[in-house]
Amino acid sequence: MKTDDLGQSYKYVDNDKITPHMLTLHELGELIRRMGIQLGFRPVPEHQVTSDQTKTGKRYIDWVWKDAKTNKVIAAFEIEGANCGMPAVNKDSNSLGAIRCKFKYVLLYQARKDKHLKLKAEIKKELKKLTSKKITLLLDTDLMGSDIKEFMKQFKTA
């Protein structure tokens, strides 16, 4: 899977705040799309789920991967800036809690224009809450810096 065109923002800024493998919002969405296709799933953006915390009773998960044959959701992904606060993570937790699938992720991107979005300490403190709901929180650099093939292996048996 081609990824060498992603995480290149650092080349275009006049400072050293952005480093290799930091992704923008759009690059992270594109990475999710490409991985899903590579694995044989059907990537779907803005997947609707029910929510008792909104007036409309609906929420939208940024991306899901569906089994191409059964249409069953295999994985769900919410994307946030690494500098988001707990309200955004709580919203994501609510959305991901409303879907039945084995793999649930909140992915955090760190590059926006020429800024490095830093992970807030409050998010680190709440990590146990997400883990207890079987939601994994990952930084963009965790995905890009590691072997993406290794990350993708877990989905091959899904």
C-alpha positions as CSV (number, residue, x, y, z in Angstrom):
1,M,0.0,0.0,0.0
2,K,1.4,3.4,-1.0
3,T,1.8,5.8,1.9
4,D,4.9,7.7,1.0
5,D,2.8,10.6,-0.2
6,L,1.2,11.0,3.3
7,G,2.8,12.7,6.3
8,Q,4.9,15.1,4.2
9,S,3.6,18.4,5.6
10,Y,6.9,19.0,7.4
11,K,8.6,19.6,4.0
12,Y,6.4,22.6,3.3
13,V,6.6,24.6,6.6
14,D,9.2,27.2,7.6
15,N,9.7,25.7,11.1
16,D,10.5,22.4,12.7
17,K,7.2,22.0,14.6
18,I,5.9,19.5,12.1
19,T,7.9,16.3,11.8
20,P,7.8,13.3,9.4
21,H,4.7,11.0,9.8
22,M,2.5,13.7,11.3
23,L,-0.7,13.7,9.3
24,T,-3.3,16.3,8.6
25,L,-7.0,15.6,9.1
26,H,-7.4,14.8,5.4
27,E,-4.3,12.6,5.2
28,L,-5.5,10.5,8.2
29,G,-8.9,10.0,6.5
30,E,-7.1,9.0,3.3
31,L,-4.9,6.6,5.2
32,I,-8.0,4.9,6.7
33,R,-9.6,4.7,3.3
34,R,-6.5,3.2,1.7
35,M,-6.0,0.6,4.5
36,G,-9.7,-0.5,4.3
37,I,-9.4,-1.0,0.5
38,Q,-6.1,-2.8,0.8
39,L,-7.8,-5.2,3.3
40,G,-10.7,-5.9,1.0
41,F,-13.2,-3.9,3.1
42,R,-15.6,-1.1,1.9
43,P,-14.5,2.1,3.6
44,V,-17.6,4.3,4.3
45,P,-17.4,7.9,5.6
46,E,-19.9,9.5,7.9
47,H,-21.6,6.3,9.1
48,Q,-24.8,7.1,11.0
49,V,-25.5,5.7,14.5
50,T,-28.1,6.4,17.1
51,S,-27.3,8.6,20.1
52,D,-29.3,9.5,23.2
53,Q,-27.1,12.6,23.6
54,T,-28.2,14.6,20.6
55,K,-31.5,16.3,19.8
56,T,-31.8,14.4,16.5
57,G,-30.9,11.0,18.1
58,K,-28.2,10.6,15.5
59,R,-24.4,10.8,15.4
60,Y,-22.0,10.1,12.6
61,I,-18.8,8.1,12.9
62,D,-16.0,9.5,10.6
63,W,-15.1,6.2,8.9
64,V,-16.2,2.6,9.1
65,W,-14.9,-0.5,7.2
66,K,-17.7,-2.8,6.1
67,D,-17.3,-6.4,4.9
68,A,-17.9,-6.2,1.2
69,K,-20.1,-9.4,1.2
70,T,-22.1,-9.1,4.4
71,N,-22.1,-5.3,4.9
72,K,-21.3,-5.9,8.5
73,V,-19.2,-3.1,10.2
74,I,-15.7,-4.5,11.0
75,A,-14.0,-1.4,12.3
76,A,-15.0,2.2,13.2
77,F,-12.7,5.2,13.3
78,E,-13.2,8.7,14.8
79,I,-10.7,11.4,13.9
80,E,-9.8,14.4,16.0
81,G,-7.0,16.9,16.3
82,A,-4.5,15.9,19.0
83,N,-5.3,19.1,20.8
84,C,-9.0,18.3,21.2
85,G,-10.5,18.4,24.6
86,M,-12.5,15.9,26.5
87,P,-15.9,17.0,25.0
88,A,-14.7,15.8,21.6
89,V,-13.4,12.5,23.0
90,N,-16.6,12.0,25.0
91,K,-18.6,12.5,21.8
92,D,-16.4,10.0,20.0
93,S,-16.8,7.5,22.8
94,N,-20.6,7.9,22.7
95,S,-20.6,7.4,18.9
96,L,-18.3,4.4,19.0
97,G,-20.2,2.9,21.9
98,A,-23.3,2.9,19.7
99,I,-21.9,0.6,17.1
100,R,-21.2,-3.1,17.2
101,C,-17.9,-4.0,15.8
102,K,-14.7,-5.6,17.1
103,F,-12.3,-2.7,16.3
104,K,-12.9,0.9,17.5
105,Y,-10.4,3.7,17.3
106,V,-10.0,7.4,18.0
107,L,-7.2,8.5,15.8
108,L,-5.5,11.9,16.5
109,Y,-3.7,13.9,13.8
110,Q,-1.0,16.4,14.8
111,A,-0.4,18.6,11.7
112,R,-2.5,21.6,10.8
113,K,-1.0,24.0,8.4
114,D,2.3,24.9,10.1
115,K,1.2,24.0,13.6
116,H,1.9,20.9,15.7
117,L,-1.2,20.0,17.6
118,K,-0.1,18.7,21.0
119,L,-1.9,16.0,22.9
120,K,-3.6,17.5,26.0
121,A,-2.8,16.0,29.4
122,E,-6.5,15.5,30.1
123,I,-6.8,13.1,27.2
124,K,-3.9,11.0,28.6
125,K,-5.7,10.9,31.9
126,E,-8.9,9.6,30.4
127,L,-7.2,6.9,28.3
128,K,-8.3,4.2,30.8
129,K,-12.0,5.1,30.2
130,L,-11.6,4.6,26.5
131,T,-9.7,1.3,27.0
132,S,-12.5,0.1,29.3
133,K,-14.9,0.7,26.4
134,K,-12.6,-1.3,24.1
135,I,-11.7,1.9,22.2
136,T,-8.1,2.4,21.2
137,L,-6.6,5.9,21.0
138,L,-3.7,6.3,18.6
139,L,-1.6,9.2,17.3
140,D,-1.0,9.6,13.6
141,T,2.7,9.0,14.2
142,D,1.9,5.7,16.0
143,L,0.4,4.5,12.8
144,M,2.8,6.0,10.3
145,G,5.9,5.5,12.4
146,S,5.3,1.8,13.0
147,D,4.9,-0.8,10.4
148,I,1.4,-0.2,8.9
149,K,1.3,-3.8,7.8
150,E,1.7,-4.9,11.4
151,F,-1.3,-2.7,12.4
152,M,-3.3,-4.1,9.5
153,K,-2.6,-7.8,10.4
154,Q,-5.2,-7.8,13.2
155,F,-8.0,-7.1,10.6
156,K,-7.2,-10.1,8.4
157,T,-9.0,-12.5,10.7
158,A,-12.0,-10.2,11.1
